[in-house]
Amino acid sequence: MEVFSDSEGAELVKRGCLLRFQPGETLIEMGTRERDFFVVLDGAFEVVVDLEDTTPICIITAGDVVGEMAYFLDHQERTATVRALMPSQVVVVRQRVVDKWMNESPKLAAKLFHLTSSVLARRLRFTTRQYLLAHPHDEIPPEGRTPDKSLS
């Protein structure tokens, strides 16, 4: 993983819980309410949001995080099912463990949240581009402003 040095990656595994998955095994099930999120160490996972149409919306690979929405948004159901596409490994990130890391290893916790922020920013950029392609005539308000519907 590019964000973590080899020793930090080893510490992440040591402080977290390493899980291994075979192709087809489920990491996250849509509709469940767990709060953990995961750092993908190696392998790949597909993300599916419609169980009738199992076309994946994206592929998660090494260095990505997944399940972060449930971690940061209290009491929300999982919005996707995530399945391994190949032999894969993840580290489980639990709230109580991160709280401990913030005191015992703040550098590791900071890097974990930096990784998460980077992944979320990349996904937001992708989603914004997809939206603009699908809605080319929608006006995007200047940064920091909301559209004023009373002017239309």
Buried (B, 14 or more C-beta within 10 A) or exposed (E): BEBBEEEBBEBBBEBBEEBEBEEEEEBBBBEEEBBBBBBBBBBBBBBBBEEEEEEBEBEBBBBBBBBBBBBEEEEEEBEBBBBBBEEBBBBBBBEEBBEEBBEEBEEBBEBBEEBBEBBBEEBEEEEEEEEEEEEEEEEEEEEEEEEEEEEE
